[in-house]
Amino acid sequence: MLPSGRLAVRRQLDVWGVDEETAYTVQLTVSELVDNAVRYGAPPLRLRLIHERMLTCEVSDSATSWAELPTDMPATSS
């Protein structure tokens, strides 16, 4: 993710008063999502941060295919 994008995310999180630990986690998550969209998606890309009852990060692109999960991922139980 571009430094200007990270800075914009950080500034918005600061405006919302998000604590340091959560802000770090959000920045890392957003960076990974955007990098994956750049690598595997198609432009244009869109990033949305929504702060209502909870903080939501959405990254979308214009690719018409869905991401495929690896078939060798271990099953998880709840």
C-alpha positions as CSV (number, residue, x, y, z in Angstrom):
1,M,0.0,0.0,0.0
2,L,1.3,3.4,-0.8
3,P,2.6,5.6,2.1
4,S,0.0,8.2,1.2
5,G,-2.8,5.6,1.7
6,R,-1.4,4.4,5.0
7,L,-1.2,8.1,6.1
8,A,-4.8,8.7,5.1
9,V,-6.0,5.6,7.0
10,R,-4.1,6.6,10.1
11,R,-5.4,10.2,10.0
12,Q,-9.0,8.9,9.8
13,L,-8.5,6.5,12.6
14,D,-7.0,9.4,14.7
15,V,-10.1,11.5,13.9
16,W,-12.3,8.7,15.2
17,G,-10.1,8.3,18.4
18,V,-9.2,4.7,17.6
19,D,-6.6,3.4,20.2
20,E,-3.0,2.7,19.1
21,E,-3.2,-1.1,19.1
22,T,-6.4,-1.2,17.1
23,A,-5.1,1.5,14.7
24,Y,-1.9,-0.6,14.1
25,T,-4.0,-3.7,13.4
26,V,-6.3,-1.9,11.1
27,Q,-3.4,-0.4,9.1
28,L,-1.8,-3.8,8.8
29,T,-5.1,-5.4,7.7
30,V,-5.9,-2.6,5.2
31,S,-2.4,-2.8,3.8
32,E,-2.7,-6.6,3.2
33,L,-6.2,-6.3,1.6
34,V,-5.1,-3.5,-0.7
35,D,-1.9,-5.3,-1.7
36,N,-3.9,-8.4,-2.5
37,A,-6.4,-6.3,-4.5
38,V,-3.6,-4.7,-6.5
39,R,-1.9,-8.1,-7.1
40,Y,-5.0,-10.2,-7.9
41,G,-7.8,-7.8,-8.7
42,A,-8.6,-5.3,-11.4
43,P,-8.8,-1.5,-11.2
44,P,-10.4,0.6,-10.0
45,L,-9.8,-0.3,-6.4
46,R,-11.9,1.1,-3.6
47,L,-11.2,1.3,0.1
48,R,-13.9,2.2,2.6
49,L,-13.5,2.6,6.4
50,I,-16.7,2.7,8.3
51,H,-17.0,3.5,12.0
52,E,-20.4,2.9,13.4
53,R,-21.1,0.3,16.1
54,M,-17.8,-1.3,15.0
55,L,-15.0,-0.5,12.7
56,T,-15.3,-2.0,9.2
57,C,-12.7,-2.1,6.4
58,E,-13.8,-2.9,2.9
59,V,-11.6,-3.2,-0.1
60,S,-13.1,-3.9,-3.5
61,D,-12.0,-4.1,-7.1
62,S,-13.5,-4.6,-10.5
63,A,-12.4,-8.2,-11.0
64,T,-15.3,-10.5,-12.1
65,S,-13.9,-13.6,-10.5
66,W,-14.0,-14.6,-6.8
67,A,-10.9,-15.4,-4.8
68,E,-10.3,-19.1,-4.4
69,L,-9.3,-20.5,-1.0
70,P,-6.5,-23.0,-1.0
71,T,-7.9,-26.6,-0.7
72,D,-5.2,-27.6,1.8
73,M,-6.3,-25.2,4.5
74,P,-6.9,-27.0,7.9
75,A,-10.5,-27.0,9.1
76,T,-11.3,-24.8,12.0
77,S,-13.9,-25.4,14.7
78,S,-15.8,-22.8,16.6
